[in-house]
Amino acid sequence: MKNINDSTGAFYKLLDIIITLRGPKGCPWDRKQTLKSLIPNIFEETYECIDAIDNMDEENMAEEIGDLYLLVVMLSYIMEQTTNYSVASILNTISEKLVRRHPHVFSNIKINSVSEVLDLWQDIKVNVEGRIKSNSVLEKIPRSAPPLERSYEIQKIVSKEGFDWNRSSDVIKKIKEEIDELQDELEKGNLKNAELEMGDILFSVANLSRFLKIDPSIALHKTNQKFIKRFQYIEKHISQTGKSLKESTLKEMDYFREQSKQYDS
């Protein structure tokens, strides 16, 4: 393998630094971290890495992937400190799993398509690894997954079972129906039912994203970033007029919002 010695040395250097940071004379912040406390960092660094990849910014990609390495190695070392699992056992477990689930690469089994690979993986999970076949195809979706991602995964799975729309126009029609139902509940003043109808709208929008092969979390993340960029443009140019945002009219802010669109990339 290419540069395996350099990669091994670099990994152990990172691990040694983390061990020092978590040690008695290390950093108070690093020493305080737990598996749960790092969950927000996992989300933050993942999306920052997505941004870098999406922008094809190689320097930033390298930095953000490095941040992910930091988190993964720190999580592994915390496991070593607090459980019966060591960094080595975690690495060995995933290596063994990769070899076990790729007999078409590491042994003589022949596979001709991606779908055959997925079927093979499912067979290995049940018949080689001894995993009990679940009573529902939806049981494997983590309850802790963020709601939008969970909706997307739910609908990906049920679509494979044949529970799906025929056309995107059908999904759009369903979204419109859900919006009408929300409007009805709002007109009745029934906020409890309105909350449920809002959930139905978001669920249906996630389904449309899945139907169009668009990851809704990534799409929403990009829109958030676009909104932030445009709003910061408004802040900057309103400030140059000598006013604050609260002193400005919506018409004035909308003027700069329209201007900001020319800088969308």
HELIX and SHEET records of a PDB file:
HELIX    1   1 ILE A    4  LEU A   21  1                                  18    
HELIX    2   2 PRO A   28  LYS A   32  1                                   5    
HELIX    3   3 ILE A   39  ASP A   54  1                                  16    
HELIX    4   4 GLU A   58  THR A   82  1                                  25    
HELIX    5   5 VAL A   87  ARG A  100  1                                  14    
HELIX    6   6 PRO A  103  PHE A  106  1                                   4    
HELIX    7   7 VAL A  114  ASN A  127  1                                  14    
HELIX    8   8 PRO A  147  LYS A  160  1                                  14    
HELIX    9   9 SER A  168  LYS A  188  1                                  21    
HELIX   10  10 LEU A  191  PHE A  211  1                                  21    
HELIX   11  11 PRO A  216  GLN A  240  1                                  25    
HELIX   12  12 LEU A  250  SER A  260  1                                  11    
HELIX   13  13 LYS A  261  TYR A  263  5                                   3    
END                                                                             
